Amino acid sequence: LNVKIFTADIIYHLFDQFTAYMQQIRDERKRAAADSAVFPCRLRILPTCVFCRKDPIVLGVEVVEGIARVGTPICIPSQEKITIGKIASMEVDHKAV
């Protein structure tokens, strides 16, 4: 049944064990859901910052809305939501973000 049993001589230690266990469970669930979580954002391609047009696409963008993160899928909503790929990495002034 996967039941965790806590034992302690002092009730405060029991409470500390329980809260630590619950925090551990929350952290595990966050890590498990991180791959499937999508943080929507809206990007504007900077026309003067297109460095590579083929695989891999390397270009400069401005984040108009939301938060851009590594792993965020990229699509073109105006063209039947064509999926281009995912953000593989991000840099600012040649330094990884």
Secondary structure, DSSP 8 states (H G I E B T S, - for coil): --------SSHHHHHHHHHHHHHHHHHHHHHHHHTT----EEEEEEEEEEEESSSS-EEEEEEEEE---TT-EEEEGGGTTEEEEE----EETTEE-
